[in-house]
């Protein structure tokens, strides 16, 4: 396994409450070009697939909209892919498109031939489910565990929100790991996970936090601490490089988040939840799916 002594040693120290960044995640990605091994570069690409997911959904809904430049797959490539799947053709043998893109587009294309499409699970959530499953199969234990950790956080907080506002949690939980299945089937206060997840008490406190901006910050603190703990003994490995990228993303998000606008948006979401709107829960999940 490759070691990145000079790279890691040269990285500036960062903290979640930093008021400025030396560079963005895009800048950091460019800095990694030519430094990482081919296998390790694929792990970094796995992180950036979230922006390709976003761009795929944009191409399906509004192809005239501008794509997120942080994605790696071009708009033309996405359009070609959509056409290939719709025409039931095959991808070129040298295609680097992730396999779950094909699975998702087949589901999406199949729905276009139906008179009614179930609206309980959004297309964004369906794509996220496939993305998590794809990432959790990664041979790197740290990477797989990180994606499962995020899946669990999103599902547990979604379940608490459903419980609070009388919504059926089984309709909104994504993924097929043991935690997701336990949440769907259990009516216990802790979903029967009290002896399984050591971070469940922290998530329960997060779920009870009335200030939604504080809540968001606590989620990121929990993730930051997980990264610190799980890279402690791998300071110069790809795991620490990946963790640094994730931390940059958190700081970047907070620096670009308008506090007043964010607070109004979140409170509007919760206000609508009290009226029992299932579409609002989907918006809530999008805001928490980082």
C-alpha positions in Angstrom: 0.0 0.0 0.0 1.3 3.5 -0.9 2.4 6.0 1.7 2.1 9.7 1.1 4.6 11.2 3.6 5.4 14.4 1.7 1.8 15.0 0.7 0.3 14.6 4.1 3.2 16.5 5.9 2.6 19.4 3.6 -1.1 19.7 4.2 -2.2 22.7 6.3 -4.0 21.9 9.5 -7.8 22.4 9.3 -10.7 22.5 11.8 -14.4 22.3 11.3 -14.9 25.9 12.6 -12.3 27.4 10.2 -13.4 30.7 8.8 -11.5 30.3 5.5 -9.9 27.6 3.4 -6.5 27.5 1.7 -8.1 25.7 -1.2 -11.3 23.9 -2.2 -12.0 20.2 -2.8 -11.5 20.8 -6.5 -8.1 22.4 -5.9 -7.2 19.5 -3.6 -8.2 17.0 -6.3 -5.9 18.7 -8.8 -3.1 18.6 -6.3 -3.5 14.8 -6.0 -3.1 14.4 -9.8 0.1 12.6 -10.4 0.7 11.9 -6.7 -1.6 9.0 -6.0 -1.3 5.5 -7.2 -3.9 4.3 -9.8 -5.8 2.3 -7.2 -5.8 5.1 -4.7 -6.9 7.6 -7.3 -10.0 5.4 -7.9 -10.9 5.9 -4.2 -10.8 9.7 -4.6 -12.9 9.3 -7.8 -15.5 7.3 -5.7 -16.0 10.4 -3.5 -16.6 12.7 -6.5 -19.2 10.3 -7.9 -21.8 12.1 -5.7 -21.5 15.0 -8.1 -21.9 12.7 -11.1 -25.1 11.4 -9.5 -26.4 14.9 -9.2 -25.5 15.6 -12.8 -27.2 12.4 -14.0 -30.5 13.5 -12.3 -30.1 17.0 -13.8 -29.6 15.5 -17.3 -32.8 13.4 -16.9 -34.9 16.2 -15.5 -33.5 19.4 -17.1 -30.7 18.7 -19.6 -30.6 22.4 -20.4 -29.4 23.2 -16.8 -25.7 23.6 -16.1 -24.0 20.6 -14.5 -22.0 20.7 -11.3 -18.3 21.0 -12.5 -17.1 18.8 -9.7 -18.4 15.7 -11.6 -16.1 13.7 -13.7 -18.5 12.4 -16.3 -19.3 15.0 -19.0 -22.8 16.1 -20.0 -22.3 14.5 -23.4 -21.2 11.2 -21.9 -24.3 11.2 -19.7 -26.5 11.9 -22.6 -24.9 9.1 -24.6 -25.4 6.8 -21.6 -29.1 7.7 -21.3 -29.5 7.0 -25.0 -27.7 3.7 -24.9 -29.9 2.4 -22.0 -33.2 3.7 -23.6 -32.3 1.9 -26.8 -31.3 -1.2 -24.9 -27.8 -1.0 -26.4 -24.5 -2.0 -24.7 -21.7 0.2 -23.4 -18.3 0.2 -25.1 -16.0 -2.3 -23.5 -13.6 0.4 -22.3 -16.3 2.5 -20.6 -15.5 3.8 -17.1 -19.1 4.5 -16.2 -19.9 2.9 -12.8 -22.2 -0.1 -13.1 -24.9 1.3 -10.8 -25.5 4.1 -13.3 -26.8 1.5 -15.8 -28.9 -0.2 -13.1 -30.5 3.2 -12.2 -31.2 4.2 -15.8 -32.9 0.8 -16.4 -35.2 1.5 -13.5 -35.8 5.0 -14.7 -36.4 4.0 -18.3 -38.8 1.3 -17.2 -40.8 3.7 -15.2 -41.4 5.9 -18.3 -43.3 3.0 -19.9 -45.7 2.7 -16.9 -48.8 4.7 -16.5 -48.1 5.4 -12.8 -44.8 5.5 -11.0 -44.6 5.1 -7.2 -43.7 8.4 -5.7 -42.9 7.2 -2.2 -39.2 6.8 -2.9 -37.7 9.6 -4.9 -35.4 9.0 -7.8 -32.7 10.8 -5.8 -33.1 8.2 -3.0 -33.1 5.3 -5.5 -29.8 6.5 -7.0 -28.4 7.1 -3.5 -29.3 3.6 -2.5 -27.3 2.2 -5.5 -24.4 4.5 -4.9 -24.1 3.5 -1.2 -24.3 -0.2 -2.2 -21.6 0.3 -4.8 -19.3 2.1 -2.4 -19.9 -0.3 0.5 -18.6 -3.1 -1.6 -15.2 -1.4 -2.0 -12.3 -3.6 -0.9 -10.8 -0.8 1.2 -12.4 -1.3 4.7 -12.1 2.3 5.7 -13.9 3.5 2.5 -16.6 0.9 2.8 -17.2 1.7 6.5 -17.4 5.4 5.8 -20.2 5.0 3.3 -22.0 2.6 5.6 -21.6 5.1 8.5 -23.2 7.8 6.4 -26.0 5.6 5.3 -26.7 4.7 8.9 -26.7 8.3 10.1 -29.1 9.4 7.3 -31.5 6.5 7.9 -31.6 6.8 11.7 -32.2 10.6 11.6 -34.9 10.0 8.9 -36.5 7.4 11.1 -36.7 9.7 14.1 -38.1 12.4 11.9 -40.8 10.0 10.6 -41.7 9.0 14.1 -42.0 12.6 15.3 -44.4 13.6 12.5 -46.3 10.3 12.1 -44.9 9.2 8.8 -44.2 5.6 7.8 -40.5 5.2 8.2 -40.3 2.1 6.1 -41.2 4.1 3.0 -38.2 6.4 3.4 -35.3 4.2 4.7 -32.8 3.4 1.9 -30.3 0.6 1.5 -30.3 -3.0 2.5 -27.7 -3.4 5.2 -28.6 -4.8 8.6 -29.2 -1.4 10.2 -31.6 -0.3 7.5 -33.6 -3.6 7.9 -33.7 -3.2 11.7 -35.0 0.4 11.4 -37.7 -0.7 9.0 -38.9 -3.6 11.1 -38.5 -2.4 14.7 -40.8 -0.2 16.7 -38.5 0.0 19.7 -37.3 3.4 20.8 -33.8 2.6 19.7 -34.9 0.4 16.8 -33.2 -2.5 18.5 -29.8 -1.0 17.8 -28.8 0.0 21.3 -26.2 -2.8 21.5 -25.1 -2.5 17.9 -24.2 1.2 17.3 -22.0 3.0 19.8 -22.9 6.3 18.2 -26.7 5.8 18.5 -26.9 7.9 21.7 -25.2 10.8 20.0 -27.7 10.5 17.1 -30.6 10.5 19.5 -29.4 13.7 21.0 -28.9 15.2 17.5 -32.5 14.2 16.6 -33.8 16.0 19.7 -31.9 19.2 18.9 -34.5 21.9 18.2 -32.1 24.3 16.5 -31.6 22.9 13.1 -28.4 24.7 12.2 -26.9 23.4 15.5 -28.2 20.0 14.6 -26.4 20.1 11.3 -23.1 21.1 13.0 -23.4 18.3 15.5 -23.8 15.8 12.6 -20.6 17.1 11.0 -18.8 17.0 14.4 -19.8 13.3 14.8 -18.5 12.6 11.3 -15.3 14.5 11.9 -14.6 12.6 15.1 -15.2 9.3 13.3 -12.7 10.3 10.7 -10.1 11.2 13.3 -10.6 7.9 15.2 -10.5 5.8 12.1 -7.3 7.3 10.6 -5.3 7.7 13.8 -3.1 4.7 13.0 -2.9 5.5 9.3 -1.5 9.0 9.2 0.3 8.7 5.8 -2.0 6.3 4.0 -4.8 6.9 1.5 -7.3 6.8 4.3 -5.9 10.0 5.8 -5.9 11.7 2.3 -9.5 10.6 1.8 -10.4 11.9 5.3 -8.8 15.2 4.6 -10.9 15.6 1.4 -14.0 14.9 3.4 -13.0 17.4 6.0 -12.4 20.0 3.3 -15.9 19.4 2.0 -17.5 20.0 5.4 -15.7 23.2 5.9 -16.4 24.4 2.4 -20.1 23.6 2.9 -20.3 25.7 6.1 -18.4 28.6 4.6 -20.8 28.8 1.6 -24.0 28.2 3.7 -25.9 31.4 4.3 -27.0 31.0 7.9 -30.2 33.0 7.7 -31.3 31.4 4.4 -30.4 28.0 5.8 -32.4 28.5 9.0 -35.4 29.7 7.1 -35.2 26.7 4.7 -34.9 24.1 7.4 -37.7 25.6 9.5 -39.9 25.7 6.4 -39.3 22.0 5.9 -40.2 21.1 9.5 -43.3 23.3 9.3 -44.5 21.5 6.3 -43.7 18.2 7.9 -46.2 19.0 10.6 -48.9 19.0 7.9 -47.9 15.5 6.9 -46.4 16.2 3.5 -44.3 13.2 2.3 -42.6 15.3 -0.4 -41.2 17.5 2.3 -39.4 14.6 4.0 -37.6 13.9 0.7 -36.4 17.5 0.8 -35.4 17.1 4.4 -33.3 14.1 3.4 -31.7 15.9 0.6 -30.5 18.6 3.0 -29.0 16.0 5.3 -27.5 13.8 2.6 -23.9 15.1 2.7 
